[in-house]
Amino acid sequence: MSIIYQEVITGIVSGVSGKLIHVEVEIRNGLPYFTMVGYLSKESMEAKERVASALRSIGHPLPSMKITVNLSPANIRKNGTAFDFPIAVAFLGCLNLIDASKLDDICIMGELGLNGKIRGVGNCLPIVLEARKQGIHKFFAASEDENSLRGIEDIEVVFMDSLQDVLDYFHGTYHQKSCRSATTYQKEESEEDFSDIIGQQHLKRAMEIAVTGRHHLLIIGSPGSGKTMIAKRIPTILPDLTFEESLDVTKIHSISGILDNNIGIVTTRPFRSPHHIISPTSMIGGGRNPKPGEISLAHNGVLFLDELPEFNRTTLEILRGPLEDKEVTISRLYSKVEYPSNFMLIASMNPCPCGYYGSEEKTCNCSKIAIEKYLNKISGPLLDRIDLHVEVKPVKYQKLNSDIKPETSNQIKSRVNKARRIQYLRYKNTGIYSNAELTPKMIEKYCKIDQQSKTILEQAFNKLGLSARAYSRILKVARTIADLDEKENIEKQHILEAIQYRNLDRKYGDKF
């Protein structure tokens, strides 16, 4: 025996993306020695002990020769224990115990116990998606990871419990288990419904517009006006996730460790509502071993910040970048990871410390300085990035006692889905899915307005002192309102309604 070489494919997770890793095993004549190379962490280096014991447990110990295991590319830090299983399979190929020619198009993931048992790695979904993108459609994985791979199209997964199963598979005596049906999705039912809300038609309309175009929304009003009650019903009218969006959400929740092992692909949009004492790191993500923060956990869904001025100002200011860029980059000594953060921000707040500034029912006891100090906790640049501003007032008794039945969430959601479908078809192959994501060049193309609408916008711009960013956001909101009306072009009434949602520019502009 001179030199025996075998290569198999596995992967690692970087951020929320998978990266394929080539596992190379070389056995040659020489003094018995086992070395592993390839920029490895300590737990990855320990694979040689687990692999050696696992192979002995099935009656095939490592040969007493010089053994080298390389994990490439060498410029990527290899963390975790997901390399055990592929290394062991590569050894089985080297020892001619399996047909090595069939390993070229298989991606292998799993940790090994000393007794040869294959254990799951938990977050293998990003690896599978990356491998599929590169033309690999067959996988070996632990049975423990079956739920995390449930429902993915166009792949074949062989789930195994022990290293002996690999030998049985190649010898034709193993009964193959495939992914369960893609219909076994996560399903969440809510008892909350928009029909529970009496009155507040202006706010309901704003929320419908917000979720249709994925626009950010700020609700300001006195205590008891129903801000939080309505906001918590937003999940019931959110548009359905597309399959690709579902995979993105599932990947993030999987690597964060918050995905239930009994759940396959997440099919309900996330709704995250962190407490105001949350730290900047927990909000944006990071830590010694970087993990996604709340803004990434809310990707393709909603981040709801109740009592906005109570949040730490630093925590709020770090939202400015992700609100524009739709992603966040976290740099560490050995790595740099990127997490998607394309979320819809919904925030609520009182108009002053006591909550009754401008109220018709109760007198505000706050001084002008106290009100300005309270509102100044929300910076102008952050406020400028919020598309819709809505002021709400407590519902009158007459409306509470009305016999008119409010619309249900399903009725609102049907309109939202219809308008989202219009956007999906309009922006197909452009890389965006909603009006809120329009770039300046796209605004010129898709948000054309007539001369009368331009005149109205100019008057509003001068009167309210709007910024260029606020100007473009009005056009985006008007585009969404036109979609809800199923109009191809933006009309005057759409512009007028969109301007109404710059309420804070008009009433509180001198205090922010």
N, C-alpha and C positions, 0 to 999 in steps of 0.2 A: 504493500500500500504506500503510495507516495503522497498525493494530496487529494482530499475529497472536499468538494465545495457545494453548498446548497444555499439558495436565497429564497426567502418568503417575504410577504408584504404584511405590514400591520400599520398602525397609525397612533397619533397622539392628538390631544385637544389643545389648541392655542387660542385663548380668548373663547369665542364661540364657534371657531372654525376647526376643521380637522386638517391634519397634515399627514401624508403618507410617509411611512418609515420603512426602509429596506433592511431586513435582518439577514446578515450574511454569516454563515458558519463555515469555518475552515478547519479540517482535521488533517494533520500531517505527522510524519514520523518525527520522533523526538522525545525528550524526557516529558513525563506527564505534567502538564501545566494547562490551566484554564484561565484565560484572560478575556476581559470585555472592554471594548473601546467605543468611543463615539459621543463624548460630552455627556456623561451619565450622572444622574443624581445618585445618592447613596442607596435609596430603595431600588433603583434600577440595577445597580451593581450587584445587589443581593440576589438577583434572579438566578445566578449560576448555582447557588446552593439549593434553591427550590427546584430548579430544573433537574439537577443531578439526582435529588431524592425522588422526584416524581418519576423519572425514567427507571430508577432502580425498583420502584414500587410495581411497575408493570413487567419486570423481568428483563430490562434492557439497559444495563448500566453504561455509563460513558466509557469509551475505550481509554486505555492508559496511554495516551498520546498527547501531542501538543495541540491544544484547541484554542482557536481565536474566534470570538464573536464580535462583529462590528455592526453598529446601528448607524445608518447613514440617512440623510446628510449630517455631517459632523458639526455643522454650524448651528444646529437646533438643539437646545437643551432637552434631554430626555428625562422626564419625571414620571413617577408612578410605577405600577407593577403590571401594566398591561402587556409587557413584552415577554412574560414567562411562557405563555402558551405558544406564540409563534416561534420562539427559540427552540422549544421542545419539539415542535413539528419539523423544524429545519433539521434537527438531529435525527429524527426518524427517517427523513429523506436521505441524509448522509449515510445512515446505516442500512439503506436499501430495505427498510421495513414497510415502506409505502411507495407508491408510484410517484416519484418526485416530479415527473413531467406535468402532472396535473395541478401542481402548486402555483404555477405562474400567474393564474388569474383568480386566485383566492386571497381575500384579506382575512387575517386571523387576529382575534382579540381575546384576551383573557388572562387571568392570574392563576397560578398553580399552587395547590397545597402540597405538602410533603408526601401525601399519599396518592398523588396523581389526580386529585379532584380539581375540576376546572371551576374557578369562581368568577363571578361577573365583575366588570369594571365600572358599571353604572352609567357612565356618560359616553357610550360608544356611538351615539347617533351622529354627532358631527363627523366622525371618522367614516361612517357608512355613507353619508351624503357626499363627502369629498371623494371617496373611492368610486362611487357611482358616477360622479361627474367625470372621472378619469377613465371610465370604461370598465370598471370592475363591478360585477353584479353577483358574485358569489362570496359568501362569508361563513367563517367558522366562529361561533361565539358560545359563551356559557349559557346554559338553560336559564340561569338567574336573570339574564338580560333580555329574555324574550319580550317582556312587556314594553321595554324601552324601544324596541324595533318593530313593534306591532303597527301595521297599517301602511308601511312604506312600499310604494309601488316599484315594480320593475327590478326586484332583487330576490335572491334565494338565500336564505339563511339556514345553516345546519346548526342546530343547538345541541351541545354536548355536555355531559356531566363529568366525564373523566377522560384521561389521556388514552385509556383503552378504547374509548369510542372512536378515536381517530383511526386506530388500526382496524377496528371492525368496519368502519365506513369504507376504507380503501379495499377491504377484502370482501365487500358486498354483503356483510352480515348485520349491518347497522340499520335500524329503521329510522329513516330521516324524518325530522320534525321541521315543519316550515312555519313561517310567521302566520299568526292568526289573521282572520279576515280584517280588512281595513275598516269594517263597519263598527268595530268595538272601540269607539271613541269615547273621550271624556264627555260627559253630559251633566250640566249643572242646571238645576231648576231653581227659580227664584219665586218667592211668594210676593215680592214687591212689584208694583206695577204703577205706571203713570196714571192709571185711572184712580189711584188713591189720592192724587193731588187735585184739590179744588182750586179753581182760579189759576193765577200766575201764568196766563197764556203767553205773555211776552217772554218769560223765562223759558217756558216749554219750547216756544218757537226758536229761541236762541240755541237751546240745546240740540234741537233737531238739526239746525244748520251746522252746528259745531261738529256733531258726529258724522254728518254727511260728508263734509269736506275735510275732516280731521283738523279743525281749527281749534286753537287754544281759547279758553273762556274764563273770564273772571266775573264772579258774582259778588255784588256788594249790597248789603242791606242790614237792617236792624235785627236784633235777636227775635226769633219766633216767626220770621218771614218765610221760613221753609227752605232756606238755602241748602242745608245739609241733607234734608229729607229728599229733595228733588235730585241732588247730585248723586246720591246713593242708588238712584233708580236708573242711572245712565246705562249700566250694563244690560238692561232689558231692551234697549233700543240700539245697541251697537250693531253695526253691519256684520254679516257672517264673515268669518275668516276664509281666505282662499287656502288651498292646500299648501302652497309654498309659505304663506304667512304662518300657518299652523306649525310647520316644521321649524321655522325660525324661533317661534315662542317655545316650542318643546325643547329645542337645543339649549336655550338660555336657562329655562327652569331645571333642566336635567343637570347641567354643570353646576348650578347653584345649590343642588341638593334639596329642592323644595317640591320636586315632582313625585307624586305618589307612585310607588312601584307597580300598583295595580292598574295604572292609567297608561294608555298608549299615547296617541297624539292629542295634544291639547287643541280643542276646537272652540273654546270660548275666549273672547278677548280678555286680556288681563285687566284687572281693576285694582290698583295699588293705592293704599291710603295710609302712608306713614304718619306717625305722631310727630308733633312739632319739635320734640326734643331730639330728633334724628341728627346724627353727626354728618358732616360733609362727606366723609369716607363712605358711610352707609348709603348716602344718597347717590353718589356718583360711581361708587365701586372702588375696589382696591384692596388694601391689606397686604400682609406679608406674602401670602399666596393669593394673588388677585382673584377676586370674585365679582360678579356683576352687582351693581347697586340697584336701588329702587328705580332709577330712570331706565335701566336696561330690563329689569323685570317687568316694567310697564310697556316694553316694546310691542308695537302693534295694538296697544290698548290705551288705557287711561291712567294717568297719575293724578290723584285727587289730593290737593293740599287744603285741608280745612283750617280756618283761622290763619290765613297766610302771614299776617304781620307777626305772629307768635313764633315763626320759624327764625332760626339764627340767620342773620343777614348774609354771612359767608355761605351758608348752605343754599340760600336762594340765588346768590350771585353766580354760583358755579353752574346753575341751570342755563345761563345765557348762551354758552357755547353749544351744548347739546341741542337746545331748542332750534338753533340755526343749522348745525352740521348733521344732526340726526345720528350721531355716534360720539363715543368718548374713547380717548386713547389714554391708557395707563402705562407709564414707563417704570420699570424696575431695573435693578442692577444687571440681571441676567436675561431680561426679556422685556418685550413691549407687546401689550395685548390691546386689541380694539373690540369694544362691545357696541352693538347697535343700540340706539336709543330713540327710535322714531315713535315717540309717544304723543298723546294728546294731553295737554295740561288743563285741568279743571281746578280752579282755585276759588275759595270763598273767603270773605272777610267782612268785618263790621266797618262802618264809615268813621268810627272814632273809638276811643277806649271804652266809653260807656255804651256805645252802640246806637245812639239815638240822634246823631247829627243829621239834620234835615228831616227828621221824623215829624209827621203830623199828629201822632198820637201822644208822644211823650217829649218832654223838653230835654235837650242835651245839656249836661252839666260840665262839659269839658271846655277848657280854655282854648283859644285859638292856637296857642303854642303847643298844647297837649295834642290837639288834632293833627297839627303839622308834623309833630314828632312821631306820632303813630303812623301816619300815612307815609312818612319819609323812610320807613322801614322797607318799603317797596320802591326800588330804584326806578328812575325813568326808563333806562335801557331795558330793564326786565319787563316793565309795563308795556313798552313799545312793541315787544315781541308777542304780546297777547292779542289775538285778532278781535275778539268780541268782549265788550264790557257791558254788563247788564246790572242795572239797579233794580232791586225788588223791594216791595213794601208789604206789610202784613195784609192778609186777605180780610176784607170786610165781612161782617156777619151775613149780609144779604147774599153774598156769593157762597158762603159756607152752607146756607140753607136753601140753595138753588136745587131745582129738580133736574137741571141739565146734567147729563152724564158725560164726564170727561172722556177723551179718547184713551184707548188702551195702549199699552206698549207695543203690542203686535201691529196695531194700525199704524203707529208712527214708524215702526221698524220696517214695515213693507215699503213705505215711501223712501226711507233711508237706503234700503237695499236697491231700490229701483234707480235712485240718483247715483249711487255708487257704481252701479253697472254702467251707467252713461259715462262716468269718469274712467272706468276701467277700459272701456272700448276706445275712448278718445285718446288716452295716453298709452295705449298698447305699444310695446316695444320702445318706449321712451325712458324706462327706468323709474317712473313714478306711478303712483296709484290714486292720488287724491289732489284736489285743488290746492290744499295748503302747501304742497311740495313744489308748486310751480316756480321755476327760475325766472329771472327778469326777462330773458329772451322768450320764454314760453308765455309769460304774461302778455307780451306784445302780440303773440300769435293767437292765444285762446281767450283773451279778455278785451277784445276790441269793443269800443263804445262809440256812440254817435256824438255829434257836436253838443246837443242839449245836455247829455250826461256829463260831458267834459266840463261844461259851464257850471253845473251843479257841484262837481268835484272841486273845481277851482275855488268856488265860493266857500265850500266847507274847509278846504285846505287853508285858506287865508283866515277864516273866522276862528277855527279851532287850533291853528298853529301846528298842523300835523307835520310829522317828519316824512321823509321819503319812504321809510319802511312802513309807516302807517298808511300811506297812500297806496302802496302795492297790496297791503293786506285788505284794504277796502275792496279793491278790485277782485281779489281772490274770493272774498266772502260773497260779493255780488255774483261771481261765477257760480258759486254753490247754490245761491238762491235761485238763479236762473235754471240750474239743473233740477232743482226740486219742482220748479214750474214747468219742466220739460221744454224749455226754450233754448233754441240753438244760440241765440245772441243775447248779450246782456242788455236789458232795457232800463229806462229811466227809473221805474219803480224798484228795480233791483238795487240800483245805486243808492236811492233814497233810504231803503231799508238797511243797507249795509252801513251807511253813515250813522244811523241811529245807534249802532252798536259800538260807537266810539264814545260812550257816555262819560267815561272818566276824563277824557281829553276836554270835554265841554264843562263838566261841573267841578272836577277836582284838579284840573290841570295846574293851577297855581299853587297847589299844596304838595304835589309830588315832587 
